Amino acid sequence: MTPNPLKTQADRRKERIDDLAATAGGSPSGTVTGAGEIEESPGVSLIASAWRRLRRNPVFLVGAGITLAFVVLAIIAPWIAPHDPTQGLLLDKVRQQSNPIPGSEPGFPLGADNRGRDLLSRLLVGAQQTLIVGVGATVIGLVGGLTLGTLAGAFGGWVDSFIMRIVDVMLSIPSLLLAMSLAAVAARPSQMTVILAIAIVEIPIFARLLRGSMLAVRSSDHVLAARALGVKQSAVVFRHIIPNSLAPVIVQATIVLATAIIDAAALSFLGLGNPDDRKPEWGQMLGASQEFLGDHPHLAFYPAACIIIVALGFTLMGESLREALDPKSRR
């Protein structure tokens, strides 16, 4: 029995298409079942497609792991800290001339500071204060930026020009210098002044990003169709433009959170943060270690390492999210 040449050619064509799809590293939207026959499969949303790539991205997994560990540790820190971070349990071993910093001993693996307080306990509780400052500043900056960006992107005209000129002036000043100036204006430094100073610095970043995203979405086909159907301007903005413009802003918030933690540490290091050391914070601990940096560098190393690792985790996660949600970087 001789084989059917038409059927053999169709089978070869099908195998060739499947090989090309596999080589390209993507999955076809349909499966070829025969000559001229395609079995369609349901489409995948942008979020689902991004999640598929993120699950296989080791950079995202590392960043998400660091971030999750930091958040969990900050939440449970008061319960797992071995000692009260405000009590000088080793104060009797502090000698200003011979032994200003007690070393490690049983029950105190990292030693104590110049006031005899357990260094490990202060690092653990300090994670909670650092998280509060970073998240608080990012949330306030995000809300303010969304408000200004929505006004500029929705109304346009003189409203857009006025808001963007203010944003340009704020962006022209280095962020840390602007935060220092705002924190120095406060009559009494506190944790709230640090949060507000960093939040004000972040507002123009979110405002410009949302405004640019809204301008791109405003000229899309579905927005033009909604306007052609007579949909009200407010409904077009809040139902069509803003929901489709938030993805890059959310990704930027993840990256800005890392910057907020670093800026908060810098302000505390310069003495512009919360002066009450009964609530330890990593930047505050870093600033207090300057006096003993030459002979006891570990006092600065531990809080600095915590700041670097946490900021790295948020940065890796944010950059991975940005790459996964960017249509140009899809494979």
C-alpha positions in Angstrom: 0.0 0.0 0.0 1.5 3.3 -1.1 1.4 6.2 1.4 -0.8 9.2 0.5 1.7 12.0 -0.6 -0.8 14.8 0.3 -1.2 13.5 3.9 2.6 13.0 4.2 3.2 16.6 3.1 0.6 17.9 5.5 2.2 16.0 8.4 5.6 17.4 7.5 4.2 20.9 7.4 2.6 20.4 10.9 5.8 19.1 12.4 7.8 22.0 10.9 5.4 24.6 12.4 5.6 22.9 15.8 9.4 22.8 15.6 9.6 26.5 14.8 7.3 27.4 17.6 9.4 25.4 20.1 12.6 26.9 18.8 11.2 30.4 19.2 10.6 29.7 22.9 7.0 30.7 22.8 3.8 28.8 22.9 1.5 29.2 19.8 -2.0 30.6 20.4 -3.4 27.5 18.6 -2.3 23.9 18.0 -2.1 22.6 14.4 -4.2 19.4 14.2 -4.0 18.9 10.5 -3.7 20.5 7.1 -5.6 23.8 7.3 -7.0 23.0 10.8 -6.1 24.9 13.9 -7.3 24.2 17.4 -7.5 27.6 19.1 -6.6 28.1 22.8 -7.8 30.9 25.0 -5.8 34.1 25.2 -3.7 35.1 28.2 -4.0 38.4 30.0 -1.1 40.8 30.6 -0.9 40.0 34.3 -1.0 36.2 33.7 1.6 36.4 31.0 3.9 38.6 33.2 3.4 36.1 36.1 4.5 33.2 33.9 7.8 35.0 33.1 8.3 36.1 36.7 8.0 32.5 38.1 10.9 31.5 35.9 13.0 34.7 36.6 15.6 34.0 39.3 16.3 37.7 39.8 12.6 38.2 40.7 12.6 35.2 43.0 15.7 36.4 44.9 14.3 40.0 45.2 10.8 38.7 46.3 12.5 36.4 48.8 14.5 39.2 50.4 11.5 41.5 50.5 9.2 38.9 52.0 11.7 38.0 54.7 12.2 41.6 55.5 8.5 42.3 55.9 7.8 39.2 57.9 10.8 39.9 60.1 9.7 43.5 60.7 6.2 42.4 61.7 7.3 39.8 64.2 10.4 41.6 65.4 9.1 42.6 68.8 8.2 39.0 69.7 11.5 37.4 68.5 13.9 40.0 69.8 15.9 38.2 72.5 16.0 41.3 74.8 14.4 44.6 75.3 16.2 47.0 72.9 15.9 49.9 75.3 17.4 48.3 78.4 21.2 48.5 79.0 21.6 45.0 80.2 25.4 45.1 79.7 25.8 48.6 81.0 27.9 47.4 83.9 30.5 46.1 81.4 30.9 49.5 79.6 34.2 51.2 80.4 34.6 54.5 78.7 38.4 54.2 78.5 39.1 50.5 78.1 35.9 48.9 76.9 33.4 51.3 75.6 31.6 48.6 73.5 31.0 45.2 75.1 31.7 42.3 72.8 29.7 39.2 72.1 29.0 36.8 74.8 26.4 34.1 75.6 22.9 35.6 75.1 24.3 38.6 73.2 25.7 37.2 69.9 26.5 40.6 68.4 27.5 42.3 71.6 26.0 45.6 72.7 26.3 49.3 72.0 27.9 52.0 74.1 24.9 52.0 76.4 24.9 48.3 77.0 21.8 47.6 74.8 21.7 44.3 72.9 22.7 45.0 69.3 20.8 42.1 67.7 17.6 43.1 69.4 18.0 46.7 68.2 18.6 45.5 64.6 15.4 43.4 64.7 13.2 46.1 66.1 14.9 48.6 63.8 13.6 46.7 60.8 10.1 47.5 61.9 10.8 51.3 62.1 12.6 51.2 58.8 9.6 49.5 57.1 7.2 52.0 58.6 9.3 54.9 57.2 9.8 53.4 53.8 6.1 52.3 53.3 4.7 55.4 54.8 6.8 57.7 52.6 6.0 55.7 49.5 2.3 55.6 50.1 2.0 59.3 50.8 4.2 60.1 47.7 2.2 57.7 45.6 -1.2 59.3 46.6 0.1 62.8 46.0 1.7 61.8 42.7 -1.5 60.1 41.5 -3.5 63.2 42.3 -1.3 65.6 40.4 -0.7 63.2 37.5 -4.4 62.6 37.2 -5.2 66.3 37.1 -2.4 66.9 34.5 -3.2 64.0 32.3 -7.0 64.3 32.4 -7.5 68.1 31.9 -4.4 69.1 29.9 -4.0 72.7 28.8 -3.0 75.2 31.4 -3.6 72.8 34.3 -1.1 70.3 32.7 1.4 73.1 32.1 1.1 74.6 35.6 1.5 71.2 37.4 4.4 70.0 35.2 6.3 73.2 35.7 6.1 72.7 39.5 7.2 69.1 38.9 10.1 70.2 36.8 11.3 72.6 39.5 11.2 69.8 42.1 12.9 67.3 39.9 15.7 69.8 39.1 16.8 69.7 42.8 18.7 66.5 43.9 16.3 64.3 45.9 18.5 63.9 49.0 19.2 67.6 49.1 15.5 68.5 48.9 14.7 65.9 51.6 17.4 67.4 53.9 16.0 70.9 53.3 12.5 69.8 54.1 13.5 67.9 57.2 15.6 70.7 58.5 12.7 73.1 58.3 10.8 71.1 60.9 11.0 72.7 64.4 11.5 69.3 66.0 12.9 66.3 64.1 10.8 63.1 64.3 9.9 60.0 62.4 6.9 61.8 60.8 9.1 64.7 59.5 11.3 62.1 57.8 8.3 60.4 56.2 6.9 63.7 54.9 10.2 64.9 53.6 10.8 61.8 51.6 7.2 61.6 50.4 7.3 65.2 49.0 10.5 64.3 47.1 8.7 61.2 45.6 5.5 63.1 44.5 6.9 64.6 41.3 8.3 61.2 40.2 4.9 59.5 40.4 3.1 62.6 38.9 5.3 62.7 35.8 5.1 58.9 35.2 1.3 58.7 35.5 0.8 61.8 33.4 3.0 60.3 30.6 1.2 57.0 30.8 -2.2 58.7 30.7 -1.2 60.7 27.6 -0.3 57.5 25.8 -3.5 55.7 26.8 -5.7 58.8 26.0 -5.0 58.3 22.3 -5.7 54.6 22.3 -8.6 53.0 20.3 -10.8 52.0 23.2 -10.7 55.5 24.7 -11.5 57.1 21.3 -14.4 54.6 20.9 -15.8 55.5 24.4 -15.7 59.2 23.5 -17.4 58.6 20.2 -20.2 56.7 22.0 -20.8 59.8 24.2 -19.3 58.5 27.5 -18.8 61.3 30.0 -15.3 62.6 30.5 -15.1 61.5 34.1 -16.1 58.0 33.2 -13.5 57.9 30.5 -10.8 59.0 32.8 -11.6 56.8 35.8 -12.8 53.7 34.0 -10.6 53.6 30.9 -7.5 55.8 31.2 -6.4 55.5 34.8 -6.8 51.7 35.2 -4.7 51.2 32.1 -2.1 53.6 33.2 -1.3 52.3 36.7 1.0 49.4 35.8 4.2 51.4 35.4 3.3 53.5 38.5 2.9 50.4 40.7 6.2 49.1 39.4 7.9 52.4 40.1 6.5 52.3 43.7 8.4 49.1 44.3 11.6 50.7 43.2 11.0 54.0 45.0 10.5 52.0 48.2 14.1 51.0 48.1 15.1 54.6 47.6 12.9 55.7 50.4 14.7 53.4 52.8 18.1 54.7 51.8 17.0 58.3 52.0 15.5 57.7 55.5 18.7 56.1 56.6 20.7 59.1 55.2 18.5 61.6 57.1 18.8 59.7 60.3 22.5 59.4 59.8 22.8 63.2 59.5 20.8 63.7 62.6 17.6 64.8 60.9 15.6 61.8 61.9 13.9 60.7 65.1 16.2 61.8 68.0 14.6 59.2 70.4 16.9 56.2 70.3 14.4 54.2 72.3 12.9 53.4 68.9 15.9 52.1 67.0 16.1 52.6 63.3 18.9 51.4 61.0 19.9 54.8 59.8 19.9 56.1 63.4 22.1 53.2 64.5 24.5 53.9 61.6 24.8 57.6 62.7 25.4 56.7 66.3 28.3 54.4 65.4 30.4 57.2 63.9 32.2 57.9 67.2 33.3 54.3 67.5 33.9 53.5 63.8 37.7 53.2 64.0 37.9 50.6 66.8 34.4 49.0 66.5 33.4 49.0 62.9 30.8 46.2 63.4 28.5 48.8 64.9 28.2 50.4 61.5 28.6 47.2 59.4 25.4 45.4 60.6 22.9 48.2 60.0 24.6 49.2 56.8 24.4 45.6 55.5 20.7 45.4 56.4 20.0 48.6 54.5 21.9 47.4 51.4 20.3 43.9 51.4 16.8 45.2 51.8 17.2 48.0 49.2 18.7 45.4 46.8 15.7 43.1 47.3 13.2 45.8 46.5 15.2 46.9 43.5 15.6 43.4 42.0 11.8 42.8 42.4 10.9 46.2 40.9 13.2 45.8 37.9 11.9 42.3 37.2 8.3 43.6 37.4 9.1 46.4 35.0 10.7 44.0 32.5 7.8 41.5 32.7 5.1 44.2 32.2 7.0 45.9 29.3 5.6 44.7 26.0 8.9 45.4 24.3 10.8 43.0 26.5 8.5 40.0 25.9 10.0 36.9 24.4 
